[in-house]
Structures are given as structure tokens and as C-alpha cells.
Amino acid sequence: MSDKRILKFFPSAGQNLQRLSVEQVAAFNENGYLSPFAGLNAEETQKHAEYFNGLMAENKARGGDAYALNCKHPYLRDLYDMVLHPNITSVIRDLLGNDFHVWACHYFNKEAGDIKKVAWHQDASYWPLSPSKTVTVWLAIDDSDVENSAMQVIPKSHLHGLLKWKEVEGPAVLNQELVGTEDMHKPVSLCLKAGQFSIHSDLTAHGSLPNRSNRRRCGLTIRYCPSDVQAINKTWGQQAIHCSGKKSPNWNYIERPAFNDIETALSVADPALAAAAR
Ligand SMILES: O=C(O)CCC(=O)C(=O)O
């Protein structure tokens, strides 16, 4: 697949900045991540946590696992609206320019005592998208710190293109594990208060340890890309949420769901996109 994709870091031009400083754009280009940002206010944070708790309870009642809420945005109005939150999209616009959309989102719900790690990986390695220009927002549903295994990133790892990986060993959420990370920069834990968010490039090495605490650590990942990104595998281009500017003929943009259709969201078989987007 990599033969067809352009997999390298594209520095942000940082034009017409509204929310970020020139220094923040430079730090993103240099390190491959930015954190923390104020996303939701206290009321929105509490409301969204309650919304997520309700979804997860319904999901569990149907036998779904803690990580099953993946790519449910075509069915859930509140989730669709969340990815368009102006406090988030204003930062993304500064990084990606005016023409962009969301193509996936996934609750990484690391429950108290969860023994599964998310091994060091690069998102672009999983995705049949080109060029590699997707950025992920990790929006904290819970306070996230070292104790409950906040997500970690390896600064500057995005500058090396696609890195080598092997099959992960032991309990894990994803199957790839990068090799040679011990020779890279020291990892940084992206500790966030609920409602704050971080951003990382699709080539930035990141992951998280098992959650040995008695507190849940859930984050909503939202994948934003500029409209010149193409899905090599067309099944991936079908569920985009238009955010800003020009649309692309290469993507299918969905309508805002009329309501929170939890029944459909939890009963549809995961589309190819959702399965592979993990
Ligand atoms: O939440 C985590 O621990 C990992 C998230 C992740 O791998 C991602 O955002 O791609």
C-alpha cells in the first residue's frame, strides 16, 4: 500500500492565524504535537461525559467492548456536532488551512484496571490515505494524567517518514508496535483536564500504557484532514463531515443526523472504515 501513498510530514504553513501563535505552529512543525488546548467549558464537558456514559452503557448492554465506539458519527447528532466545536475547528483551521473535514472519530476508553496498552505506533501506517496530512485531536472526556495512562508522544518522531514496526506482543488495543523507539527522543505524557485537547500528526509516534489506576481515562479522537487528501481505498472516503471551505469530489460528505440514533449506531456492523481506523 505504501507505494501508492505519499508518507512524509507536511509542515503547516500557518497562514491567517486566528487562534494559534506563530510559535505554536513552529512547535507543531518541529515536535509533531501541540498540547494542551481549552476545548469544552465545564458544562459542555459534563454534558458530553454523561452522553458518553449513556452510549457506553448501551454498548456494554449489547455486548460491545470498551473500544467499540468507533466511527459512529453518521448516526449520532451530538457526536457529529462535537467534532464541529468552534474551539477545536479554529485550531485545526490554523494548522490545516481553510478547506478540511473530519473522516473518523473514536472513543479510546481505557477503563480502570485495563491491562491493554496502545503500543507505539504511527496512525498513517494504518490508513489508506495520501498524502499523510491528517491530524488527530485527542479530546479528554476524563482528566488524563500519568497515573491513569495519559497518551504519550515521541517528539520529532514525525520527521522520519514511515517507521518500521512489528506485531505487538501481549494485551494491546492495536496490532502494530514501532521498533527502535528507545533511540528516539524521550516520550512526553500529554496530561489533560477533562474538556481540554491535544493534537498530533499522523506520523507522530504515540501510544499509552495499561491503566493500572482505579480511574477511567477516556478520550475522543477526531481525525481531521485537508480536502486534498485522498482515500486510496474508496470505502474510507464515505463518511466525511465537512468542516470548512472547499469540498473535495474524492469524499462523500454526510448530512447532520436528525437525532441521536443510538439503536442504529450500535447495531450497524462496523464499516470497513471503523475496523481499520483503530
Ligand atoms: O488513547 C490512546 O491511548 C491512544 C490514542 C491513539 O492511538 C490515537 O489517537 O491514534
The ligand as a MOL file (V3000), in Angstrom:
LIG
                    3D

  0  0  0     0  0            999 V3000
M  V30 BEGIN CTAB
M  V30 COUNTS 10 9 0 0 0
M  V30 BEGIN ATOM
M  V30 1 O -5.8480 6.9940 23.5860 0
M  V30 2 C -4.8010 6.3810 23.4210 0
M  V30 3 O -4.2010 5.8580 24.3440 0
M  V30 4 C -4.2220 6.2270 22.0480 0
M  V30 5 C -4.9260 7.0340 21.0090 0
M  V30 6 C -4.4050 6.7750 19.6490 0
M  V30 7 O -3.7050 5.8310 19.4040 0
M  V30 8 C -4.7350 7.6820 18.5630 0
M  V30 9 O -5.2300 8.7810 18.7980 0
M  V30 10 O -4.4750 7.3330 17.4200 0
M  V30 END ATOM
M  V30 BEGIN BOND
M  V30 1 2 1 2
M  V30 2 1 2 3
M  V30 3 1 2 4
M  V30 4 1 4 5
M  V30 5 1 5 6
M  V30 6 2 6 7
M  V30 7 1 6 8
M  V30 8 2 8 9
M  V30 9 1 8 10
M  V30 END BOND
M  V30 END CTAB
M  END
